[in-house]
Amino acid sequence: MGDNVQTIQNDENALDRLYGLIRNVKSRLDIVVGVDGLILLGSCPEFSELCEQLKKQGGVIRGIIKSPIQNYPDFQSILNSFTEIKQLDNIRGIIATSESEYIKLNCNTSGTIILNGTYSNSEDLLSASHTFFEALFSNGVYYKTQNEGTVNDLDLNDLVTITTPGTSASRFKIDKKIADKLSYFVDNSEFICIYSSIGGMLFEFQDYFENFNSIVAKEKSGKHGGVRWLTSIRNKNDIDLVRSLAKSGLKIRHIHEKPAFDFAISDRFFASTIERINDGRMVMDNLFLNDDQANLSFYSMIFEKLWKNGMDFEARINEIENETDDKIDIVYDSSDVMHRIYELFALAKKEVLIILPSTNGFYRSELEGGFIMLNELGFKGVKLRVLTIPDSENAHETNKIKSKYQNIIFKDLEPTMASFNRILVFDNKTTVMWEVVDDNQQKFTQALGMAVFVESIKTSETITAIFNNLWNQSEIHKRLKDAHEKLKGQGKMQSRFMDLVAHELRTPLQSILGITEILKNEIKNNDQNFLLRIAISNAKKLHRLSENILDITRLEGNILYLNKEKFSLNQLVTYIVIDFVNNIEYNRVVTFEYRNFDKEYFVFADKFRMSQVIQNLIDNSMRFVRNRGKIILTMSEKRIHSKDVVELNVTDDGESLKPEILARLFTKFASDSYYGAGIGLYLCKKIIEAHGGRIWAKNNHDMRGCTFSFGIPQ
């Protein structure tokens, strides 16, 4: 069979190529599928149909998949297409190999588009692909045991911790034997070609920095071919690392699509590693390393083709720095999200902001080592601020956890801000919004789902501004809460004092009113009778004041009850006005005018409480007109929000309301020298609101004075 390697650009018949390969299978199909590939194939029923036909003919289909997230029911039909399934981390795209054909398809992250791919029937390439699949398959975990273990779990005591140079921030763990083999791979090479993600670059840079320096020195003396690195430079967060590596002497090029898996080749070996997350760190516990020449030839060919099509890193950096459009990336797989976020944490330089709006999320971050990792970032000089929901039932436990992390500043959100989504902002450049699918799970990968990564300074600045507002509100809320606790004690003392004063006034006033009424009826002298009327009028005012004080005490103690009945509101107004007219002092000339009183306006309300409201409003108008003026009482009926509402307007032509008083007119003790004690209108507001109504006031525009109004449902 002659060598035939073809490049598939964009979407040109890519799936037809894959279907053709499946139709040509004689006995065995090996296929590697990432989450993006599963999403793509989930929308293509022909794939499952062809696989079913192959199985009916006695064919075997072995699959290696990336563990799928929960929200895609179409996955099950695809998984049923395989006769044997294993799972591994860091799998992307689609790679299918039969006895005679090979195809590799790269998809976008959301699994909606095929970006590019490779097709071949080269015997050397097929041999290498089969070898590589067998190595991966032997290291995989059967899919049915997904929840029983992870890939080749190792004793963590046999792991080396890799630490960021100059800090104590642990990032990765690697098996000692694997570390020794990788060092051997690097040191015993005449050239090295690496194809990896930024996370892979960060890993290699931190652990093998001295080895690479040694290689660069050899290259300068002509004893080594140097290191070439292919990676995907995604955003501004990646720039500093790339420039540091380039400055140290590595040759770097950019490719647009993130690698499906990381690998490296030298003149002697092919190497590929598999990483996973364990206890808040990236763990490398698998290494595929061999010296098969067919394997080396195949991956050398792939690397050279990619290198040829790659973009110079400086050109890519210029492209990123001149970008004006926001970059939004949706990542569906929680493990991929974890890798991306760990990269962002590792690259953070100035500040990380986290909104963690659930108590379960707080405890999960503690159990999974998230706070440990954050705290260690603080030793690099990164400022760390976390907003979280307080657990009032276990305040001692949460405070104990917070006290362990001296580099993290915690503040509490209002309990009403509880939510299932997480928001992170890195260095005011990158914002991550992370969905929670099951907040009761203890592990990040089980609790969290898809995430949106937004590379935008404007977006990050907006989220940071919101975060800072919440942060400041938290501080203000704490101060207000402390002040409230102090005022509560003072308020109780004040209420008890007012209640005592009202009761002390009530008893003698009742006696005074009773005696003066008797004297008024018996004394015939007009002058003396007039003086008694003044005394009665003032005694009634004092009596209303004492009743108002008692009612406010009942309101604030939630013991004011309404005794509702149906009655005519305009009739009640008329009776109250007559009482006022009968008690007007001789030197005052105040006239009352009725408007729209020719119709009865019935309401279902507490008659006594409504009379208190009307008396207070008329009493206020009497005070504003002073010795001479007019008070107009207007009744009306309106339809508001599907309810029939009766309104009463009390308009006078006296003094206007001062702006500083108008703004707080219906609050307790809102008054000045002649507006009264500031109790009556506060009580009116409470009574009207208890009836489901509304009360308001305004200065008149077309005449002097002001208008007090209220409306209650019929």
Secondary structure, DSSP 4 states (H G I P E B T S, - for coil): ----EEEEETTTTHHHHHHHHHHT-SSEEEEEE-HHHHHHHHT-HHHHHHHHHHHHTT-EEEEEEPPPPTT-TTHHHHHTT-SEEEE-SS--SEEEE-SS-EEEEEE-TTSS-EEEEEEE--HHHHHHHHHHHHHHHHH-EEGGGTTT--TT---GGGEEEEE-TTS--EEEEEEHHHHHHHHHHHHS-S-EEEE--HHHHHHHHHHSHHHHHHHHHHHHTTS---EEEEE---SGGGHHHHHHHHHTT-EEEE-SSPPSS-EEEESS-EEEEEEEEETTEEEEEEEEEE--HHHHHHHHHHHHHHHHHPEEHHHHHHHHHT--S-EEEEE--HHHHHHHHHHHHHH--SEEEEEE-SHHHHHHHHHTTHHHHHHHHGGGT-EEEEEE---GGGHHHHHHHHHT-TTEEEEEPPGGG--S-EEEEETTTEEEEEEES-TT-SSHHHHEEEEEEEE-HHHHHHHHHHHHHHHHHHHHHHHHHHHHHHHHHHHHHHHHHHHHHHHHHHHHHHHHHHHHHHHHHH---HHHHHHHHHHHHHHHHHHHHHHHHHHHHHHHTT-----EEEEEHHHHHHHHHHHHHHT--TT-EEEEEEESTTS--EEEEEHHHHHHHHHHHHHHHHHHHTTEEEEEEEEEEEEETTEEEEEEEEEESSPPPPHHHHTTTTSTT---TTS-SS-HHHHHHHHHHHTT-EEEEEE-SSSSSEEEEEEEE-
